Structures are given as C-alpha cells and as structure tokens.
Amino acid sequence: MSAQQSIPWEQQALHIAIDTLQEALPGKPKDQQQALHMSLMTLRGYLAMQNSVDEDLPLPPLPSPSDSSRTSKFKQLLSERRTMAGLSQVRLAELAGLPESAIANIESGRALPTQLALLHLLSVPELKLEVSDLPWEVAEADTNFALNCWLAPGFDPVKMIKELSMQVNSFGGHIEQGYLYMDPMSAADWCAIADLKDYDEMQSSMQLDRAAGVILEQCGKMGLDVVALGPGSARNEVRLVEQLLAQGGHGDVRLYLLDISQPLLSVAYRHAAETLADRGGVVFAIQGNFHHLPRYGQLLYSPQRAHRRRLVTMLGHTFSNLENELRFVRNSLVGFGAGDLLLLDIRLAYASTDRPAEEIIEKDPGLLKSRRGVNSALRQRWDEFLAGPIRRYANVQTEIEVQRVLDLSCPIPGSYAVDARARVRLPSGEEREFSVYYSRRYDPTKLQAALSREGWETVAHWAYGGDQNPCMLFLLRKSGPALRLVE
C-alpha cells in the first residue's frame, strides 16, 4: 500500500490541494502568487493540526517570496492607514514606541518588520490594524519562533564584571547592588534564598490578588503592559499576572521582565513562560539596567493615545534597595505618563527616626548584633550571598564578615536604612570595608507625601508580613508633572 493510500481521505485531499496549488504557482503574477502562498500556508496549518506530518509524508516546500513581495502589501497598508489617521512617521513612531527609522524602513520596503515592531504597531488604535493584516509569515522558517528576548541598547555585562572586579580589589567603598546578581553563582545564591520557606511565605503573603482588582479598575478594558523591574526569579510578578488574567477575564496582558542578571533573567523567563503559557499572557525578557529606562523606547510608547496602560512593578523590596529612590523616580521613570501605574512593596520602620538610634537598633531585627529574633538560616544565606562576589573576584584569599549598621541619612523623610557592610581581612592583615547591600524602612505617610511631590499619587495600599516583618504594598498612579519648588 502506498503512503498516499495509508492515510485518511481528508488528509489525502489536503495533500492533493497542496500539490495542485504548488504546481499553479510558476508564471503567475506576483499578487496571485501571494494569494496562492497564503492558501498553501492555511492548508499546511490544517495538516499540522491533524498531526499528519511525518517522515513518510513530507510536505511540499512552500515558495520563498522575495522581500519585496512580502512587504509590498503591508508597507502600502501601513502608509495608507497612517495617512488616513493624520499621523506623521515621527508621531507614529512615538505612539508605537519604535524608532522613526523603523517606520520609514518598513514603509519604503528597505527592511522587513520584526515581530516586535508588528506587536507595537498593532497597539496603535489610530491605525485600526487587525492581526490578519500583519505579515507574520516573515518568521515562517521556524513555526516555533517567537521573539521573546532582547538586549537593551548600550548594555555591556562584560564591562560590568570587569568593573566589579576592579572595585572588589580596591581599597573599599560601595559595590553597586546590581553587581550582586551578575554572575551565575550569585544568581544561584539568590535563588537559594528565594527557596527558603520563611522568605517565600512572607512574599506570598503580599496581597497581590487585591492589588490586581484595583489595577484592573484603573485600566478599564485597556490592554496592560506589566514592566517588571529587577524581578529576580519573578515569582511575585507571575503571581500578579495570574491574578490579572483570572480577574480580568481576558489575556491582553504582556509581561516585560527587565533584569541586569542574565542567569536570573533566564530563570525568571522560564518560570513566567511555563506558568502563563496556558493563560494567555505574553512574556518578554529584557537584559538591561533599569536605571537606564529612558533609553528603552520599546517600553515608552504614549499611553494617552494607545489602547493600553503600563504598570511598572518593583517587588521584592527592590525600591527599598535603591541608592536614591526620589532621584530614581524623577529620572529613570521620566518616560512614563499620566495614567501609568507603579506597584511597589516596602518594609515599614520599626521605630520613628525621631527616636534615639539605640531604640531603632533594639527594635529592628535586621540591626540586632546577635541573632536573637532573627531567622539564622535566612541570615546565613544572606551573608553568603553578599560576600560571594568578593570571594570570587578578589585577587587574594580573604576573610569576610558581614555586619549591619544603621544609616539615618536617607532622602525620604522618616526613613532609615540597614547598611550591610563587608569587612574584609587580607592575608597581610590589612582590612578593607565595602558597602554591599542597602535596605530602607519607611514611614508610609511620609513616603506617600514624597512620591506625591514627584507626581505619583497613591491609589491604594495593603499591609502584609505581620509584626515580625511589617511591610506594605503600594499602588500609585502618575498624575502629571512633578511639583518643583523654586528656592
């Protein structure tokens, strides 16, 4: 029995149709070739759904249209829709979050549009584009292909590792906190902390379900782009997106994971993609430095005109670890506009900064010199994580002890910081000291007032963590330009 006779008649018919269309292609005008080509793709899709593709029944190869035939129809459509909407190429680029050159190249046919560019153009309501209008076949060579990761412009992790090594072998000072997560061993140490029961339970107690409900109220029926800054293993961010998808009743949520650490970003992306695969969420990974957000035009389209909203998340106390929170909000979040949302969690102060330093030290478990009231397993893991880069990149073997000191010189009124300092002893007996980790505690009322002056108004907040680890989750909305006081 022949291979053609050994399969169901429906599949035989599909193969015959494919053969017929394939034979009809030569000599046809280009516009007819394109129509036949799309019909062939549809028939192949039917066969794939029926699991009829195997080594005994190879499908006939599809024609490979030239770049001009692939893009001619779409470039004309894009130009027409842009003109009808009264948009210049510059304005369309701004709304779509794309470089102006990308629009010009697509409309002139000088370059094929990327999948990411098509996604951004689809989000501009003035163009009235449908999914079927877009030439997704540019990625037809691999049916499993999906653009899911990009390197942020100007980001150079090799240079950063060299700078870390230079700092570790200097006479002391501050090690920028992002460097703690750069190499694979540091990422592994961090994941070990996240796996500890006490740490995960505290993070799980964050009221992300309630936050998701309010976020959806703020966004209405608009699509939502969740921009996760420094997500680590992305457990909190994925929990949030799960709630958004479940409560929203639709899958129009994109999760952008932006992290400085390639190893952690791989862990985060895999976890997010696997968890959200069947729920409709779309996940992208971006390796970059969130202090450089204004450079990343892909995320900074104009939400006032697009039918989407943006939610920036800084979970896992990322906000509390910044060197200067107000400067970050003022400079690094400058590209976000009115209506955009910010979700962050903080640790609350154990005592007022108006009280004596000794009282704060006595009440804050993070500052206790002994381990009384402190989870010793978690503290030991943290110490190993903080000392790891120094051990690995120091030119000589060192002895390292991590100590924690109180710092009252913080930008936001009412806040204080736990400054983790690594005391390093060299074989010569010489000692050096590095600040390796900074974690602030806040007076929530004074924090809200400070952020309001920067143009971010509190929408809602929720306490979590209990008496031992008092924390608060804040949802804020960008209200407009920050208030500036002239002295």
Beta strands, then each sheet from edge to edge (+ up, - down):
strand 1: 149-151
strand 2: 173-174
strand 3: 223-229
strand 4: 253-259
strand 5: 282-287
strand 6: 308-314
strand 7: 341-348
strand 8: 399-407
strand 9: 416-425
strand 10: 431-442
strand 11: 456-464
strand 12: 471-478
sheet 1: 1+ 5+ 4+ 3+ 6+ 7+ 10+ 2+
sheet 2: 1+ 5+ 4+ 3+ 6+ 7+ 12- 11+
sheet 3: 1+ 5+ 4+ 3+ 6+ 7+ 10+ 9- 8+
end
